[in-house]
Amino acid sequence: MDARWNSTVREGLEVVEVETAASTAAVALHGAQVLGFAPRGQGDWLWVSRRARWAPGAALRGGIPICFPWFGAHPTQPTFPAHGFARTRAWRLANARAVAGEVELQLALTSDGETLKLFPYPFEARLTVTIGAGLSLALEVANPGAAPFTFEAALHAYFAVSDIAALAVDGLAGRAYADKVTGTSRRDAEGPLRISGEVDRVYDSAGPVTLTDETGGRRLRIQAASAGATVVWNPGPVKAAQLSDLAPEDFRRFVCVESGAIGVHRIAVPAGRTGALSVAITGR
């Protein structure tokens, strides 16, 4: 079949639906957020909460939100939105094309009066989503202004799993990480990471990371470029019960593995230059 795409509306938000010979996908213009990706004959690699808030200006739980221009809470302004503003802004579809059986979507976000109140620099952000046998995302941020700036960014992927207790995360053994649950710094044990409760770790490693869903029989490889950090997050049962856009047992059905330019790995962009971050997700 020919690769093709079309725009539709889901729950009031514009979504680009994509079909290729190898896969199907969906990308919302809200936040430039990939909502789903499924190779032919397989279930979706990504997870979206049934209680997700589908509304302009709201963070939509699931898929691959874009964290920019900071990660987590703002370092000096606690009232600013967590994970920046990119995931709750309307992006525009700048280009769509078929290339060698794949579909490439380019979505754009440009600074305006509202963003300058939160991040006082002009910028031009572009996300390229490539859909084929695998899924890749490349975020580029250009600095058209006269002053340099730095930014944090993360591709906050929610991966669907059959059961979090049967998941193995490989590629982070022996790596140092900041444990945001305990507020301490640690080094991971040798062997795969197993998740049995709340996990919120920022690893000093760009991976690559392999997810093995032992019950579902799925194995995914996550390969980042210019990231520097990998975040692993699952709220566990107690925190999940406190989040209104999660059902109580949803924590069992996903894991977040995020490729990020965070903290000491934040990206510096001189005037007139561009900073970039990308990730490729493939089945193995």
N, C-alpha and C positions, 0 to 999 in steps of 0.2 A: 504494500500500500504506500501511497505518497504520504509524506509527513505533512500534517496540517494543524491548524489551530483556529479557534474562534473565541469571541468574547461572549460571556453570559453573566447573569446576575445570580448570586447565591446570598440568601439572607440579607439582601440589600447592598451587597458589596460586589463590585465588578471583578470578575475572575476570568483569566485566560485559560481555556482548556486545550490541551495539546495531545495529539496522537501521532505516534511514529510506528514503524513496523515492529520496533522492539519494546515499546512502553507507552504508557499514558501518564499524564501529569496535569496538575492544576496550580496556577500561580495567581494570587490576589494582587491587585494594584495597591490595595490597602497594605502598607508596610513592605511592598515588594516581597510578599511572603509566599514561599512555596508551601502549598497545602497538602500536596500528595504526589507520590511518584510510585508507579507500579509497573515492573516489567511484565510483559505478556505472560499469562499463566501463573503469576504470583500475586500475593497480597501486597498491600501498600507497605512500602518501607517506612513511611512516616505515620505519625499518630496525631490526631486532632481530638481534643476533648469534646464530648457531647454537650458540655455546658459552656463551651467557648462563647465569648461575647462578640457577636458579629455586629459591630457598630463603628461608625467613623469616630476616631479619637480613642478607641479602646484597644488594649492589647489582646490579641487573639491567641488563646492557649493552644499551641501545637504547631505542626509543620516546621518551618525554619524561619523564625523571626530574625530580623536584622537588628543587632544592638549597635548603636552609633549615636553620638560621638563619645559616649562613655559606657562603661560596663558596670552593672550593679547600681548602687546608690551613687549620686553625684558626690565627688570628694569634699565639696565645701557648701553645697546648697541642698539640704535634706528635703526641701519641698519640690525640687525638680524631679521629673519622672524617672523612675528606675529604668536602667538600660538605655537611656537617651530617648530621642523622639522619633527616630527613623521608623520604628516598628508601628507607630500609630499615625503616620502621615500618609497622605495620598501621593503615591508615585505615579508617573506617567509611563505608558508604553512607548518608548522612543523608537524601537525597531523590532521586527520579527522576521526571521528568514529561515529557510531550510538549507542545510549544508550537509551533503553526503549522508542523507537519511536521518539526520538529527535536526531538531528545532532549536534555534538560538533566540532567546528573548532578551532584549535590553530594556531595563527600566531605569528611570532617572528621577532624581530628587535634587532640587536646587534650593539654596538658602533663600530665605525671605525675611520679612520683618519679624515674624514670630520666632523663627529659629535663631535669629540674631540676639534675641532676648535671653536665650538659653546657652548659646554657643556663639560668641561674638566675632565670628569669622565668616566671610563668604566661602562657599564651597559648592562644588558640583559633584554629586555622587552618582555612580552608575553601577548597576548590578546586572551582570550577564549570567543568565541561567541557560545551561546547555542540557538538552534532554535527548537521550538516546538509549543505548544499552545500560548506561549508568547516568548519574546526575552530577553536574558540577555547577558551582556558583563562584563567581569572581566579582568582588567588590572593589571598585576604584574610586578614590576620592581626590578630586583635583582642587588645588588652591589657586583661584584666580585673583586673589588679593595681593596686597603689598607686604603683608606681615606673615611670618611663618606660623604654623600652628601644629599641635599634636592632637591625635585622637586615639581613642580605644574603639575596638570593634570586635564583634563576635557573631558567628553564624550559628545560631542557637538551635541546633537540630534536635527535634523530638523523634526518636526512633521507636517504632512499634515493636514490642516483644510479646511473646505468648505468655510469659511469666517471668517477672523480674528475678525470681529465685533461681531460675534456670539459665541466667545470662552470665557469660564470661566476657570480661573486657581485657584484651591483651594489648601490649605495647607500652604500658606505663610502669612496668615492674622496676623497682629500684629508683624511681624518679621522685624528686622532692616535690611537695605540694603544700599549699596553704589550705588548712581544713577550716572552712567557714562555719562549720557546725560547732566545733570546739574552740575556735579562735587560736589554734596553734599551727605550727609548721612541723611537718613530718616527712618521712620518706617512705614510699610504698614498699610493701613486702615483695619478695620475689614471687613470680607466678601471677596468674590472672586475677583481676579484681572481681570479687563477688559482692553483691549488694544485698544486705539483710536488714537495712533500716535507712534512716535519712542519710544521704550522701550529698555533700556540696564541697567539691575539691577543685582547686585551680592548680593544675600541674605545670611545672616548669618544663614543658615538653610540647612540641608540635606533633608528636606521634611519629609514624602512622599508628592508628589504633584499629584493632579488629574486634568486632562484636560477633559473638557466637551465641545464637539462640538455640540452646540444646534441645528444647522441646519442640520449637517451631521448625527446626532444621534449616535455619537461615544463617548465613555468615556474610557480614559486610565489612569492607575495608574503607577507612576514612583517612584520606591523605590530604594534608593541608600544605599551603605555601605561604610564607611571610607571616605565619601565625605566632609562633613562639610559646603559646600556652594552649592547654587543653583543659576544658572544664567538664567534669562529670557530675550530673545532678539528678537526684531522685528524691522526692519529698518524704518518702516513707509514709506509714499509715497515720501518724499523729499530725504531721504538718499538712498532709493531703486533706484531712478532715477540716482544716482551718481555711482552706482555699475554696472560695465560692464557685470558681469555674472548673473545679474537679469533683467528680463523684468519689465517694469514700474509697472504692476499690481501684480507682484509676491508676494509682501508683504502681500497680502490678503490671500495667500494660505498656509502659514506656520507660525509656532512659534518655536523658539529654547528654549528648556528647558534643561539645561546642569547640570549634576551632577559633581561637581568639588572639588578637593583639591587645594584651591586657597588662596593666601595671608597667613593669620595666620593659615590656615588649610593645608598648604603645608606639604608634607610627608617627614619625616627624615628617612634616610636609613643608619644605621651603616654598616661598612665593613662586608661583608659576610652575610648580611641580605636582606630581601625583603620587599618592600612596596606595598600596593595593594589598588585598588579602583574598585567598581563594581556598576552596576545598573541592575535592573530587570524591564521590561515593560510588563504590563499585561492589558488585556481588562476587563472592569467591566460592 
